Amino acid sequence: MIKVSVIVPIHNSEKHLDKCINSLINQTEKNIEIILINDGSTDSTEEIIKKYDDKRIKYFSQENKGIGKTRNKGINMAKGEYIMFIDSDDFFAENCVEVMCEQAKKNKSDLVISNFYKVIDNKNVEIKMPYFEPSSLSDNPEIMNMINLGPCNKLYRRDLLKSIRFEERYKYEDVPFVLNVLNSAKRITKIDDCLSYYVIHSNSETTIRDERIFDIITVCKKSYNLLKKNNDNMKDNLTNLFVMILTDYTAQCRYINNRKIRKDFIKEAFALLDYIDKDWRKCKYFKKLNIISQLIKSKKALLNLYCDTVGVFYRLKKN
């Protein structure tokens, strides 16, 4: 049986694809399948992939459908006992798959989470999350406030994903997927090794802010309603989590050129925060912010003023 299926959605990644694929074929764990899905690339992606002669590579090409549908297609095709995801401009440490599998077996875990590096201007910045003993979200709700909500520094037992898929209609599909996984996993293991490299690009999907920012409202509300159901012991942790996400995105409105979009998003974000918890400004996460951040992020009028004025410099730099 194949031990791990590594799913790689690819869209116009010719500059970085070789590094990503090489990091997979050179893994110390050899019993893997590498599922490469070309999601409508218009560059030399296909030529790059076809030069690799490795039987573990399963290559598929399709019209552009977006990262949610592409990852879901990979899940449906996967044959491994475990599944991992990596984006086509990122790469794994040589022992990434092996170490993650060992920890999954050792701790009988459905989900294993590792630390990772952010690669900014060719410099590796360690992202180290707090350690916790193998547990579940119901036993340790704090876990949701201790980890990142991206799918690519994690190993999943394939059976865990039987009924879990990425959102296909919205941007920010990672948030509901990871939270759904956390909610469903019977045992979650955290390891301290930094095993993957997340490359930051100034013009990547994750750094662009436009009218699709409203999708974060939709996915946060869906995720909140999912997690609060039959989980009364998670209230404070849920408030912390969504205050962190939503106040961060309200501040990121400074990057958006259209003033109406900025203003409407801030209004909707505050409405959702009040829906989640009327006293959200008193939560542990918000109180940890510095005084200036608390002041700006706590009031719609100040946020709008900040995005209108200070945001001019950010927008000029971004554009």
N, C-alpha and C positions, 0 to 999 in steps of 0.2 A: 504493500500500500504506500502511496505517496505520503510523505510526512507533512509537507507544507506547500500550499499554493500561494505564490506571490503574484498579486494582481497589479498591473501597471497600465493605467489609462494614459494615452499619449495623444497630444494635440500640438503639432508644430513645435517640437522640442529638439530639432536637429542639432542645436549647439550643445546640448547636455545629455543626449540620449545614450551615447557611447559609454559615458561614465556610469550612468545608471545601470545599463545592461551588464557591463563588466563587473560591477559590484555584486550582481546577482549570480552570474555564472561562476564567479570565484569564491562563493561562499564555502566555508569549511563544512557546512552541512550540505551534502551532495544530493540527498533524496528530496528534491524539490521539483515543482513544475513552475515555469515562469510564463504567466499569461499576459502577453502583450496585446493590447487592443488599440489599434490606430483609429482614433475618433475623428475621422474626416480631415486629416492633416493635408496641407497643400504645399508643404516643403519636402525635403528629401528623407522624411521619416521612414518611408517604406524601403528605400534603397539601403538605409543604414541597418534596418532590422534584418533584411534578407541576406546580408553578408555574414551573419552569424550561423555557424553550423553546430548547433547544440540541440540534441534530441529533447531536452527538457523544455525548450522554448515552444510555446503554442501561440501562433500568431493569427490574429483576426483583424480584419479591416471593415469599417462601416462608415456610413455617412455620419456627419457630425450630429451627435445626440446629447452632448453634455456629460459632465463628469459623473453625475448621479446615475444615469442610465448605464453608463459605461462600466462603472464599478459593479452595479447590480448584475450586468451581463457576466462579469468575471466571477462573481459569487455563484451564479447559476452553473457555470462551467467547471468550477473548482472540484478537484478530486481528492485534495489533501485532507489529512486529519485536522490540520490547522490552516488558517488563512491569514495572510498579511497583505497590507497595501503599501505601495510606494508611488509617489508621483514621479513623472518621467524626467524631471530636472533635479531630483534628489538622489541620494545613494545611501547604501547600507555599509556599516563596518563589516569587515570580512567575516567575523564570527557572530554577526547579528542573529541570524536564523538559529544557529546552533544553541546559543545561550538562551534565547527566548524559549525554545523547545524544551531544553533541560529544566528550566524553571517551571514550565507548564506541567511537565511530568512529575517533577519533584513535589510540587505543591498541589497536584491534582486540580489545576485551575482551568477555568473556562476562558479567562482573559489575563494576559500578562502585559504590563506597561513598563516601558523603559524610559530613562532620560534620553536626551538627544542634543545635538548641536544645531544652532542656527548658523548658517554660513552667510555672513554679511561682508561684502567687498573682499571675498576670499579669506576672511578671518573666521575661525570657529569660536562661537560663543556658547559655553555650556549652559543648557537649560536643565537645572536639577530641581526636581519636584520632591516634596517631603516623602520620606519612607513611611510605609505602614505595613503591619503584619498581614499575611494573607487573610482576606475577609470577604464580606459581601456588602453591598450598599445598604441593605436593611439592617445589618449589624453595625455598620460604621458609615452613617450618612455623610460624614465629613469627607469621605473619599471624593465626592463630586466637587469639593472646593480645593482639592489638593492636586488635581491632574489637569492636563491640557485636554481640549475637546477636539483635537485632530485625530484621524484614524490611523496615521501612518507610523506611529512609534509603538504599535500594539500588535499582539498576536492573539487570534481568536480561535477557539475550538469551533470547527465548522458547524457542528450541531447547534451551537449557540445562535447561529445566524439563520436557522431554518425559517423563521417568520420575521426576520429583521432585514430591512433594506434601506438604502439611501433614498431621501426625498428626490424626486425627479422633476418636480415642477418649480422648485425654488432654489435660489442661491443659498449659500450657508447650509448645505445639506449635511455637513459634518456634525453639527450640534445635536439634532434629534437622533442621528444614528448612534453616536457615542453614548448619549444619555440613555437611549433605549437598551444598548448593550450593557451598560453599567447596571441598569435596573433588572436585567434578566440574568446576569451572571451569578452563579451560586458561589463562586470563589474567584477572587481577584488578587493577583500577585503584583507587587511593585518591586522592581529591581533598580539598583543605583547606577548600573552601567549606562554610558552614553553610546547607543548602538546605531543611530541613524543620523543623517545629515540633511537638514531642511534648508534649502538654498533660497534666500530672499532676493526677489527681483523687484525693482521699483515699479514696473508696469505689469506685474502678475495679477491674476484674478483676485487674489487675497488682499492686494493693496489698493485696488481701484474702488472708489466710492462714488456711486451714482444713484439713479432712482431705484435700482435693485436693492438698495439698503433696506427698503420696506420689508423685504423677505425675512429679515432677521426678526421682525415683530411677529410674523406668522409662525416661524419655526420655534421661537421662544414660547409663545403662548401654547402651541401644541405640546411642546416638551414639558412645560410646567403642568399642564392638565394631566398629562400621562403620569408624571412622577408623584404628584400630590395625591393621586387616587390610591386609597388604602395605605398611605404612607404618612400618617400624622406626625411621626417622629422626625420627619425631614423638613418641617416648616422653616426653621431658622436657616438651615443649609440651603434650601431652595431660594429663600430670599437673598442670601449672600451671593449665590451663583448668578441669579438673573439681574441683580443690581450691578454686579461686576460687568456682565455682558452688555447690558443696555446703557449704562452710563458711559461705558467706553465708546459705544457706537454713537451716542449723542455728541460726544466731544469730537468724534471723527467727522462729523458734519462739516467741520471747518474745511475739509478737502473738497466739498461739493460746490460747484459754481452757482447752481440754481438756488436762489434764496428761498423760493416757495417750497422746494423739496426739503431744504434744511429745516425750515420752520414747521412743516407738516410732520416730518419724521420726529422731531423733538416732542411735538404735541402727542403723537401716538405712543411714543416710548414712555412718556410720563403717565399716560392713561393706563398702559400695561403695568407699569411699576405700582401704581395705586391699586390695580386689580389684584396683583400678587400680594401686596402688603401695604396697607395705608401708612404704616410706620417705617417704610423702607429706609428712610434717612437715619434711623437709629440702629441699623443692623451693623454687625461686627465689621464687615468689609468696608462699608462707607465711613465708619469712624476711623479706620486706619489710614484714610486718605489725608493728605496735608490740608491745612485750613483753606488755602486758595482753591484747591480742587473741590473740596466740599462745598464751598460757597458757590462756585460756578455751576457745578453739576446738580445742585439741589434746587435751582430755580430756573424755570423756562426762560424768563426774561433775560437773565444773566447769560444763559447758554446761547441764546440767540444773538445777544450783543457780542459775546466772545467769538462766535462763528462768523458774524458779519464783519468784525473789525480785525481782531488778531488773525482770523482765518485768511485774510487777504494775503498775508505773507506766505502761509502754507500753500495756498492755491497757486500763487505765482511760482513757487519753488517746484510744485508738483507738475505744473504744466510747462 
